[in-house]
């Protein structure tokens, strides 16, 4: 795959409270890239993802998409899909209703919701309110949002949390297919990838002091 970067992080620094979490951070991400952000709790992994997708401000440095600043960029917003550590589901809405709401909100395709539900193994609880789902079912529903659009960049904070072995295999297959299609993924996880081909292709960005 081409190594020409679409996403670039230059000299990034992050301060939370009076604590410097990281500084002088550089990263270039091109088509097909899979980058796992690692480091101990509190080192700034989630903060980095939130900065990259525009939900938090950096102390210093720049995030670029196709050589243009991401902040305020409609092009970047359309091409970036974020699934945070929290599932972000409305408790009184079902899986189907949550996903249709997300599709309308982000310009995704509501017509693919049922296919995404089936793909993530949620057929038996498609009409169950999220507040009654297990933690694993909620996580699968959150990950199903990735299938509602065609964003090139996925930013995922602990995507495997609460998933059983089968759920993790499904999630890793999503990553593999996204990468094979030229998509890029920046993610955090305390666990190594189980899929051998993915693990071999994955780059590590360590925030360890």
C-alpha positions as CSV (number, residue, x, y, z in Angstrom):
1,X,0.0,0.0,0.0
2,X,1.0,3.6,-0.5
3,X,3.0,5.1,2.3
4,X,2.0,8.7,1.5
5,X,0.6,10.1,4.8
6,X,-3.0,11.3,5.0
7,X,-2.9,12.1,8.7
8,X,0.2,13.8,10.2
9,X,0.9,14.6,13.9
10,X,3.7,17.1,14.3
11,X,5.4,18.1,17.6
12,X,2.3,17.4,19.6
13,X,2.2,18.1,23.3
14,X,-0.5,17.5,25.9
15,X,-1.0,18.9,29.3
16,X,-3.8,18.0,31.7
17,X,-4.1,20.0,34.8
18,X,-0.5,20.8,35.8
19,X,0.9,17.6,34.3
20,X,2.7,17.2,31.0
21,X,1.5,13.9,29.5
22,X,3.6,13.9,26.4
23,X,5.5,16.3,24.1
24,X,7.3,16.3,20.7
25,X,5.1,13.6,19.4
26,X,5.2,12.9,15.7
27,X,3.3,10.4,13.6
28,X,2.5,9.9,9.9
29,X,-0.4,7.6,8.9
30,X,-1.0,6.5,5.4
31,X,-3.4,4.2,3.6
32,X,-3.7,0.8,5.3
33,X,-2.0,1.9,8.4
34,X,-2.9,0.3,11.7
35,X,-1.4,2.0,14.8
36,X,-1.8,0.9,18.3
37,X,-1.2,3.6,21.0
38,X,0.3,1.9,24.1
39,X,1.5,3.0,27.5
40,X,0.5,2.9,31.2
41,X,-2.7,4.3,32.6
42,X,-2.7,8.0,32.7
43,X,0.0,8.5,30.1
44,X,-2.3,10.3,27.7
45,X,-3.6,7.7,25.3
46,X,-7.2,8.8,25.4
47,X,-6.2,12.4,25.4
48,X,-4.2,11.8,22.2
49,X,-7.1,10.2,20.4
50,X,-9.4,13.1,21.5
51,X,-6.9,15.6,20.2
52,X,-6.6,13.9,16.9
53,X,-10.3,13.7,16.3
54,X,-10.9,17.3,17.5
55,X,-12.6,16.7,20.8
56,X,-9.7,18.2,22.9
57,X,-7.0,20.8,22.4
58,X,-3.3,20.2,22.3
59,X,-0.9,22.3,24.4
60,X,1.3,22.5,21.3
61,X,1.8,21.0,17.9
62,X,-0.4,20.4,14.9
63,X,-2.7,17.7,13.5
64,X,-2.9,17.7,9.7
65,X,-5.2,15.9,7.2
66,X,-3.9,15.9,3.7
67,X,-1.4,18.6,4.8
68,X,-4.2,20.9,6.1
69,X,-5.1,21.5,9.8
70,X,-7.8,19.2,11.0
71,X,-9.4,21.7,13.3
72,X,-12.5,23.1,11.7
73,X,-12.0,21.0,8.6
74,X,-15.3,19.6,7.2
75,X,-13.3,17.2,5.0
76,X,-11.6,15.7,8.0
77,X,-14.8,15.5,10.0
78,X,-16.5,13.5,7.1
79,X,-13.5,11.1,6.9
80,X,-13.0,10.4,10.7
81,X,-15.1,7.9,12.7
82,X,-14.5,7.9,16.5
83,X,-15.6,5.3,19.0
84,X,-14.7,6.3,22.5
85,X,-14.1,4.3,25.7
86,X,-17.7,5.0,26.6
87,X,-20.2,3.5,24.3
88,X,-22.2,6.7,23.7
89,X,-25.6,5.0,23.5
90,X,-29.0,6.3,24.5
91,X,-30.2,3.9,27.2
92,X,-33.9,4.1,26.2
93,X,-33.3,3.4,22.5
94,X,-32.7,0.0,21.0
95,X,-29.6,-1.0,19.0
96,X,-31.5,-0.3,15.8
97,X,-32.8,3.1,17.0
98,X,-29.3,4.1,18.3
99,X,-27.7,3.3,15.0
100,X,-30.3,5.0,12.9
101,X,-30.0,8.1,15.1
102,X,-26.2,8.0,14.6
103,X,-26.5,7.6,10.9
104,X,-28.8,10.6,10.6
105,X,-26.5,12.7,12.8
106,X,-23.3,11.9,11.0
107,X,-24.5,11.5,7.4
108,X,-24.3,7.7,7.4
109,X,-26.6,5.4,5.6
110,X,-29.7,4.3,7.7
111,X,-30.4,1.6,5.2
112,X,-27.3,-0.4,6.2
113,X,-28.3,-0.5,9.9
114,X,-29.8,-3.9,9.9
115,X,-26.8,-5.3,8.0
116,X,-24.4,-3.8,10.6
117,X,-26.5,-5.3,13.4
118,X,-26.3,-8.7,11.8
119,X,-22.6,-8.3,11.1
120,X,-21.8,-7.6,14.8
121,X,-23.9,-10.5,16.1
122,X,-26.7,-8.3,17.5
123,X,-29.7,-9.8,15.7
124,X,-31.2,-11.2,19.0
125,X,-31.2,-7.8,20.7
126,X,-31.7,-5.4,17.8
127,X,-34.9,-4.1,19.5
128,X,-33.6,-4.3,23.1
129,X,-33.1,-1.0,24.8
130,X,-29.4,-0.3,25.3
131,X,-30.0,0.2,29.0
132,X,-31.0,-3.5,29.2
133,X,-28.0,-4.8,27.2
134,X,-24.9,-6.5,28.5
135,X,-21.6,-4.5,28.4
136,X,-20.5,-6.6,25.5
137,X,-23.7,-6.0,23.5
138,X,-23.4,-2.3,24.1
139,X,-19.8,-2.4,22.8
140,X,-20.8,-4.3,19.7
141,X,-23.5,-1.7,19.0
142,X,-21.0,1.1,19.4
143,X,-18.6,-0.7,16.9
144,X,-21.5,-1.2,14.5
145,X,-21.4,2.6,13.9
146,X,-18.2,2.1,11.9
147,X,-20.2,0.3,9.2
148,X,-22.7,3.1,8.7
149,X,-20.3,5.3,6.6
150,X,-17.2,5.0,4.6
151,X,-14.8,7.0,6.7
152,X,-11.1,6.5,5.9
153,X,-9.8,7.1,9.4
154,X,-11.1,5.1,12.4
155,X,-10.1,6.3,15.9
156,X,-10.9,3.7,18.5
157,X,-10.4,3.9,22.3
158,X,-10.2,0.4,23.8
159,X,-12.5,-1.2,21.1
160,X,-12.2,-4.7,22.6
161,X,-13.5,-3.7,26.1
162,X,-16.2,-6.2,27.4
163,X,-16.1,-8.3,24.2
164,X,-15.9,-12.1,24.5
165,X,-13.6,-14.1,22.3
166,X,-16.1,-14.2,19.4
167,X,-16.9,-10.5,19.7
168,X,-13.2,-9.7,19.6
169,X,-12.7,-11.9,16.5
170,X,-15.6,-10.0,14.8
171,X,-14.0,-6.6,15.8
172,X,-10.6,-7.7,14.5
173,X,-12.1,-8.8,11.2
174,X,-13.6,-5.3,10.9
175,X,-10.1,-3.9,11.3
176,X,-8.7,-6.3,8.8
177,X,-11.2,-5.5,6.1
178,X,-10.9,-1.7,6.8
179,X,-7.1,-2.0,6.4
180,X,-7.4,-4.1,3.2
181,X,-9.6,-1.4,1.7
182,X,-7.0,1.2,2.4
183,X,-8.5,2.5,5.6
184,X,-6.5,3.7,8.5
185,X,-7.0,2.9,12.2
186,X,-5.5,4.6,15.3
187,X,-6.5,2.7,18.4
188,X,-5.7,2.0,22.1
189,X,-5.8,-1.4,23.7
190,X,-4.1,-3.0,26.7
191,X,-4.3,-6.3,24.8
192,X,-2.2,-7.5,21.8
193,X,-4.1,-8.3,18.6
194,X,-5.0,-11.9,18.2
195,X,-5.2,-11.9,14.4
196,X,-1.7,-12.8,13.3
197,X,-1.8,-10.8,10.0
198,X,-3.1,-7.7,11.8
199,X,-0.5,-8.1,14.6
200,X,2.3,-8.3,12.0
201,X,1.0,-5.2,10.2
202,X,0.4,-3.1,13.3
203,X,2.7,-0.3,14.3
204,X,3.1,0.7,18.0
205,X,3.1,4.3,19.2
206,X,4.3,4.1,22.8
207,X,3.5,7.0,25.2
208,X,5.5,5.3,28.0
209,X,7.7,7.8,29.9
